[in-house]
Amino acid sequence: MSRADERLIELHSDDLAKYLEDDGRHCPICESVDLEWGSLEFEAGIVNQNVSCINCKVHWYDIYHLTDVTEMMVTSKEAGHVEQA
């Protein structure tokens, strides 16, 4: 199927909320769990990931935002002097 054969589907807000509450583990259109995830694309605190539903052939991008950082540690003396804020 070429891009010319594709059409945009509007996702209802209730379906989006259900998809997000389930942590993206099912298709927001047909609710299948038969999903395929593509590679991650990084850009300034945001990560996009292409997701495809094997069942209904719909695809979309999941969007992840940087929200926190874990505790930072230096693993060797050669890493240099690290000042704490």
N, C-alpha and C positions, 0 to 999 in steps of 0.2 A: 504494500500500500504506500503510495506517495503522499507527501504533505498536502498536495492538491486534493486528495481524497478525504482528508481529515476535516473535522468540524469541531468547534469549541462547544463544550458542554458546561452549562452553568450549574455549579454545585450549590444546593440549597443550604442555608445556614445551619439548619438542624442536622443535616448529613455531615457537614464540616465539623460541628461540635462533637458528634458521635465518633468521627474518625480521630479527632485529636484526643478525646477522652480515652480511647482505646490504644493510644500511642502509635497510631498508624499501622496496626496489625491486620487490617482488612481493607478491601477496596471500598471507597466511599460511594461507589455506584451500585455494585452488585453484592457487596459484603463478602466476597470470596477472600480466603486467606492465601490463595495461590498467587503470591506477588513475587516480582523480580525487581531487585534494587540495582541501580547502576552505580558508577563510581561517584565519589564525592567531589564537588567543585567548591573550592575555598575562595572567599573574597572578603577581606576586611571585617572579620567578626561574624560573617554569615556563611553558612554552608548550604549548598543546594544538592539534592540527590534526586535523580530521575527514578521514578517508580512506575512499573507497568503491572497491570492485572492480566494474568494469563487467561482467565476465564472470559472477560468481556472486552479485552483488547484496548482498554482505556489506559492512558498514561498521563502522568502529572509530575510535578516537582514538589518534594517535601523541602521545607525551608527550616533550617536550624539557626538559632541566634546564640552567640556567646553570652552566657549568663553568670558565670562564676569561674574561679580558678582554684585548683586544689593547692594545698600547702606546697611551697617550692623548697627544694633541697639541692645542695651541691653534692655531687657524688664522689669527688676526688679533690685532693689538695691542689692538683694542677689546674683546676677550674678557675683559680684566682680568688681574689678577695671579693666577697659579696657583702655589701652594706645593707643592713635592714632599715626599713623606713620607720 
